[in-house]
Amino acid sequence: MPSNPIHDEPVALVTGGARRIGAAIVRALHAAGMKVVIHYRASTTEAHALEAELENTRANSVLLASGDLCDAATPVALIQTATQHFGRLDLLVNNASSFYPTPLGKTSTAQFDDLIGTNLKAPYFMAQAAANPLTSTQGAIINMADMYADRPMKSYPVYSAAKAALVSLTQSLARELAPAVRVNAIAPGVILWPENANDERAQHRIIARTPLERIGTPADLENAVLFLARDAKFITGQVLYIDGGRSIVA
């Protein structure tokens, strides 16, 4: 039977894809010719604006899917929604993440569960739900880790530990899903300053400790995602640092 052109184009699902780094990744994958499933939780306005922007460029190439990744039913529902709509799945980017300080002695169980849930539990269950369709397409998973997985950030012990566990999970999934599915991680340094970050002295200190003497740009991260998704056919279980060299500074 002839192939169905509707289902021939590769499909990517990006969690937390409506804004900031997630939106940059979505735009890069879409520009590279992929159809995209944009997951979001609360960023409804941003998600619909991004959908309209990309659909204006290429019709029938974007699907929005909302849900709380800490809800046990969400990962399965997202993957089913993506595959039923587009007929396949080639790439899963686990980008969604909670990020805030939890100083020792001031951390609630709700904060702990949220940080572990979004940064570790959700990527695991998204990968589990996506395993079969990704195996069918010889696809890939990219987990967004953090340089603080190796060098914990003061006052962020739970976040740092969750990202360290995500690195370990990346390596485990690379073994579990081989040889059909490649699983890698990206560990960014500062790509965009956190929202409401207005401490210029702190920003200057970070730049001064970065060998390349600047923060990253979304394009730096986009190029890394495209490399791991399209070109790194013999790479799995690895972490690619996009941090201007900060991870090598004592």
Secondary structure, DSSP 8 states (H G I E B T S, - for coil): ----GGGTS-EEEETT-SSHHHHHHHHHHHHTT-EEEEEESS-HHHHHHHHHHHHHHSTT-EEEEE--TTSTTHHHHHHHHHHHHHS---EEEE---------TTS--HHHHHHHHIIIIIHHHHHHHHHHHHHHHHT-EEEEE--GGGTS--TT-HHHHHHHHHHHHHHHHHHHHHTTT-EEEEEEE--SS--TT---HHHHHHHHHTSTTSS---HHHHHHHHHIIIII-TT--S-EEEESTTGGG--
